[in-house]
Structure formats: structure tokens, C-alpha cells
Amino acid sequence: MKRTTHRRNPAAHHGSDVLFRRPISRREFLRISAACTALPLMSCGHMLRGPGPNERLQLAKIAVGGMGESDLQELSGHPGVTFIGLCDVDARGKEKLAGKYPNATWFSDWREMLAKLGDRIDGVSISTPDHMHAPIAMTAMQMGKHVYCQKPLGHSALENRRLAEFAKAHPKLVTQMGTQRSAAIGRRQQLQLLREGAVGKFREIHAWSDRPAGWWPQGEKRPPGSETPPAWLSWDLFLGVAPERPYLSNRYTPFNWRGTYDFGCGALGDMGCHIMDYPFLAAKLGYPVSVRCDATDATDDEYPTKETITLQYESTDMTVPGGIKVVWYDGGLRPKNSSLGIPDDVDVRGNAIVVVGEKGSMLCPLDPERDKSGAIVLTDEPQVWNTEKGKLGLKLPALERRNHWHHWVDGCFGKSVPEANFAFAGLLCESLSVGAAASRFANRDLKYDAAAIAFSNEPAATSILQKPYRAGWKVEGL
Ligand SMILES: NC(=O)c1ccc[n+]([C@@H]2O[C@H](COP(=O)([O-])OP(=O)(O)OC[C@H]3O[C@@H](n4cnc5c(N)ncnc54)[C@H](O)[C@@H]3O)[C@@H](O)[C@H]2O)c1
């Protein structure tokens, strides 16, 4: 769904009704905190409650608005799935979905839901804003639940690292980040061709997005003022681990939180996982060794409106020696085609990635673009320009269609291994968190000390890369 204007009016996004009432009271806070300290944080081997061959997978959904509604529909479209718990801090979701999930109990606090239904839940799907992904995913995994979590996986570098480590250490847990485009045939062809050497060893990777302009606010100062949250919203639960700030209507929730440091990762976090995942995987990249963001208008509260972020990595057996750089452009910036080995008349607007290799360059637009008549004017199939032969007529591998959500469900039944599992997604998203952190120290060369999860020449960044949680929100393992 293309958004051309900021969605600052939540009523335009949700129906209106009244259910949840007020900011959480101290008494309720203490009750829920007590329930949460009682969450069974055991080793997954003990807790895993995978479905038997004839059983259904019992799922809980955290966040049902926006992408959460799509996730809910897609997952419940799998014949083996039953939702037994639904949770949203915006009570209007319950009314909107009334009657659709008769086996589900509704909650406003995910901690209470996990505490109450934990022994019946096999897996959870998380579609909250970015800042709550890791706290919920880590808690669920520690309870032995399979997890489908929206992208980007974590908000901070440390969160991404810990989620990846936990997933690797507990291979029976089936995990998937919500990069549904990675199931598209064109994208999987891209991965296969890159691995087979279509451009030779990788020299550079360049990726860009047309966002944030026109999609959500970014590059603005922290807005002044304070409003009483509406009765249908639990603002304190929306904030979750984030520092306290006053509620403002049409400003953060729904959708407009993306450009705010405390809640989102800017355009890089929003689109980077979709665009960069397979080239990153094919190149076998690890942690970045350095990063630089070129931008001019980051503020005290939001990422810049446009930026170029250059991440440097050590070489792998898929790259040329001497290291490889990955450059991200957003807000309408992008490199000239000719600098990437692609003819100038090729249309590469929107969101795309180019892998420049020793034998040629591969272009992969994220989505196909159509003209007014519906004809495809830009394909999402990979295209390769060879340095000697020009554009290659590629024989694209024949691949079967795949549903990204169902692939995860099938994984929970032991029938598939999702590619966007957390071991990979955490590694990829750590780079995005490092890039997003660099936006706040723009126009400086920063050295990333992966062992310490810190910039060795900018100690002030540690509180971003390893951000602290609000008092009362300690999450084991993060
Ligand atoms: N894969 C994709 O193509 C895609 C597309 C859009 C969004 N997303 C991702 O989905 C996530 C949500 O984005 P969105 O655009 O739907 O945002 P949104 O603000 O429109 O919707 C978020 C929903 O989460 C609810 N929520 C917020 N905090 C919550 C909490 N602590 N517990 C329960 N519910 C909570 C909100 O009330 C709302 O219903 C983000 O991580 C985003 O990156 C992915």
C-alpha cells in the first residue's frame, strides 16, 4: 500500500470506539508486574509445546492494527492455525475484529496475556512498533514459544545480537522476521543467482529507498505539548520500554512513530531489511567494522530526512579481498546508474539494490512497478549487466510460490526452515541498528567494536547501541 501523505490522523486508520479506558494505575501496574515476574523463564527444551501431527498450532497475536491485521489474516489463513490470544494497546482493534476470532481472549498487556495463556500458546506473532519487538520476542522465546516478529527484528544493536544468539542456541524454536517479500520468486532468484556467481565476487553493494518523504514525519524537532491519551489507548503500554513522553494525537501512534528515535529506526530500519537481506546473506557479511552517515538535518528526536550511510565489512569468500562496502541512500538520494555499471536509461526509482561484482552488476528492484494500464514497467526479477557482454539474458531458476507466513507455520510443524530466522535476521538488523545510530552522529567516521557493541571513537553512542529500558521494564536476556 503506497502512502503519499503522512498518516497523522489515527481516526483515518482505525474505526472509533471506546474500550480501554485510561493510563494504567499504579495498583494495576504492580499486579501486572507481579504476573510478569512469574512468567516461566525456563530453558526452551522444557517449555516447547509444539503441536502434535494432528493438532493445531495455538498462536497469540501482539498488535492487531496496521501490519498486525495483515499478519493475523495471513497466519490464520493457514489451516493448522488457531488464535487463542489477541492483544493491542488500542482497544478499537477488538471492536473491528469482533466475532472473527471466537477462540481468542483479548488483552491490552502482552505480559498479562503470556502469563495467563502461556501454557497453551505454541507461538506468538509480534507486529508492534519496532521498540517493543525485542522485549516481547525475547520473553516469548524464553518461555519456549516460536516467534514470528515484524521487521526490523530489534531496535538496538544489543537487542539484535541477543535475539540472534538466543535463537542460535535454541534451534528447536522456529523464528521468522516479517520480511514477506523474501518469499517472492524474484527475490529468491536473486539469492540463488548471486550465490552461483552471476556477478562474480562482490565489490560493493548499493541500496536505496524513496522513504521517508511523504510517508511519515522525519527530520522534525521533538514536538512540544501534551494531551490526555484517548480512552481507547493505553499510552503507558504503548511506550513500553521507551522513555516517558507525553501523548500527542496524530503524532506517534498509529504509523507515525517510525522517524522517532525512541520508537523506530527511520527509513533504513523500515525498508533496509526488505531490500538488503538476500545480498547480505549471499555475501555472508558479518558485523560492520565502521560506519559513516552523511546527513544534515537529524534533530534531537528524529532521524534525518535524507541520508547516505556507508557500512564497511571485512571480506568473505564471496567478496573481493580488502573489504566490502554497503551504501544505503534514502529520502530520494541514490547513486548515478553509470557509477554502478548500469545504463543510465534504466529506471531505478523507488526501492532497489545493486550488487557490483568483479564480473558485472545485478539490479534488483524491491517490487515490480506498473504503469496506469497495469503493465509492468519495472520487473522485480534480477537483471545483470556483464562488464564485457552488456545485459545478460538470464536463465532464471524455476521456483515454486511460497507464502512467507505459512512457511513459518510449516516450520513450527517441523516441515520447513524459514530463511528469515532470527539467527540471520538479528545479524542483518544489527547492521541496520548501527547505521541508524550513526545518523545521530552524522558526518563522522565511526569505528564499530562488535565485541563491545560500541563505537570505539564515540562513547556517547553506547547508550543508543545498548539502550537502557524504562524503570520497571527489565527483560531477562536483554
Ligand atoms: N513487513 C511489512 O511489509 C511491514 C509493513 C508495515 C509495517 N511493518 C512493521 O510492522 C510493525 C508495525 O507497523 P505498523 O505500520 O503496523 O504500525 P501501526 O502503528 O500502524 O500499528 C501498530 C499496532 O500495534 C499496536 N501496539 C503498539 N504498541 C503495542 C504494544 N505494546 N502491545 C500491543 N499492541 C501494540 C498499535 O495499537 C497498533 O494497532 C513495525 O515493526 C513495522 O516495521 C512491516
The ligand as a MOL file (V3000), in Angstrom:
LIG
                    3D

  0  0  0     0  0            999 V3000
M  V30 BEGIN CTAB
M  V30 COUNTS 44 48 0 0 0
M  V30 BEGIN ATOM
M  V30 1 N 6.5330 -6.4190 6.5210 0
M  V30 2 C 5.9900 -5.3210 6.0420 0
M  V30 3 O 5.8150 -5.1300 4.8420 0
M  V30 4 C 5.5530 -4.2660 7.0110 0
M  V30 5 C 4.6800 -3.2480 6.6170 0
M  V30 6 C 4.2810 -2.3150 7.5750 0
M  V30 7 C 4.7790 -2.3940 8.8670 0
M  V30 8 N 5.6460 -3.3780 9.2030 0 CHG=1
M  V30 9 C 6.1860 -3.4780 10.5670 0
M  V30 10 O 5.1100 -3.7810 11.4340 0
M  V30 11 C 5.2790 -3.1270 12.6720 0
M  V30 12 C 4.0510 -2.2430 12.9350 0
M  V30 13 O 3.9790 -1.2630 11.9230 0
M  V30 14 P 2.5600 -0.6180 11.5290 0
M  V30 15 O 2.7700 0.1850 10.3240 0
M  V30 16 O 1.5390 -1.6820 11.5170 0 CHG=-1
M  V30 17 O 2.3330 0.3470 12.7920 0
M  V30 18 P 0.9460 0.9280 13.3110 0
M  V30 19 O 1.3260 1.9860 14.2810 0
M  V30 20 O 0.0670 1.2680 12.1720 0
M  V30 21 O 0.2780 -0.3030 14.0700 0
M  V30 22 C 0.8710 -0.8370 15.2270 0
M  V30 23 C -0.1720 -1.5620 16.0570 0
M  V30 24 O 0.4800 -2.0050 17.2460 0
M  V30 25 C -0.3190 -1.6430 18.3700 0
M  V30 26 N 0.5970 -1.5690 19.5160 0
M  V30 27 C 1.5180 -0.6380 19.7750 0
M  V30 28 N 2.2190 -0.9590 20.8770 0
M  V30 29 C 1.7040 -2.1360 21.3290 0
M  V30 30 C 2.0010 -2.9870 22.4400 0
M  V30 31 N 2.9740 -2.6940 23.3100 0
M  V30 32 N 1.2590 -4.0950 22.6040 0
M  V30 33 C 0.2580 -4.4060 21.7330 0
M  V30 34 N -0.0630 -3.6420 20.6690 0
M  V30 35 C 0.6610 -2.5180 20.4560 0
M  V30 36 C -0.9550 -0.3540 17.9440 0
M  V30 37 O -2.0620 -0.0190 18.7350 0
M  V30 38 C -1.3110 -0.6760 16.5080 0
M  V30 39 O -2.5180 -1.4070 16.4520 0
M  V30 40 C 6.5650 -2.3290 12.5740 0
M  V30 41 O 7.6160 -3.0380 13.1470 0
M  V30 42 C 6.7840 -2.1850 11.0820 0
M  V30 43 O 8.1420 -2.0780 10.7350 0
M  V30 44 C 6.0260 -4.3100 8.3060 0
M  V30 END ATOM
M  V30 BEGIN BOND
M  V30 1 1 1 2
M  V30 2 2 2 3
M  V30 3 1 2 4
M  V30 4 1 4 5
M  V30 5 2 4 44
M  V30 6 2 5 6
M  V30 7 1 6 7
M  V30 8 2 7 8
M  V30 9 1 8 9
M  V30 10 1 8 44
M  V30 11 1 9 10
M  V30 12 1 9 42
M  V30 13 1 10 11
M  V30 14 1 11 12
M  V30 15 1 11 40
M  V30 16 1 12 13
M  V30 17 1 13 14
M  V30 18 2 14 15
M  V30 19 1 14 16
M  V30 20 1 14 17
M  V30 21 1 17 18
M  V30 22 2 18 19
M  V30 23 1 18 20
M  V30 24 1 18 21
M  V30 25 1 21 22
M  V30 26 1 22 23
M  V30 27 1 23 24
M  V30 28 1 23 38
M  V30 29 1 24 25
M  V30 30 1 25 26
M  V30 31 1 25 36
M  V30 32 1 26 27
M  V30 33 1 26 35
M  V30 34 2 27 28
M  V30 35 1 28 29
M  V30 36 1 29 30
M  V30 37 2 29 35
M  V30 38 1 30 31
M  V30 39 2 30 32
M  V30 40 1 32 33
M  V30 41 2 33 34
M  V30 42 1 34 35
M  V30 43 1 36 37
M  V30 44 1 36 38
M  V30 45 1 38 39
M  V30 46 1 40 41
M  V30 47 1 40 42
M  V30 48 1 42 43
M  V30 END BOND
M  V30 END CTAB
M  END
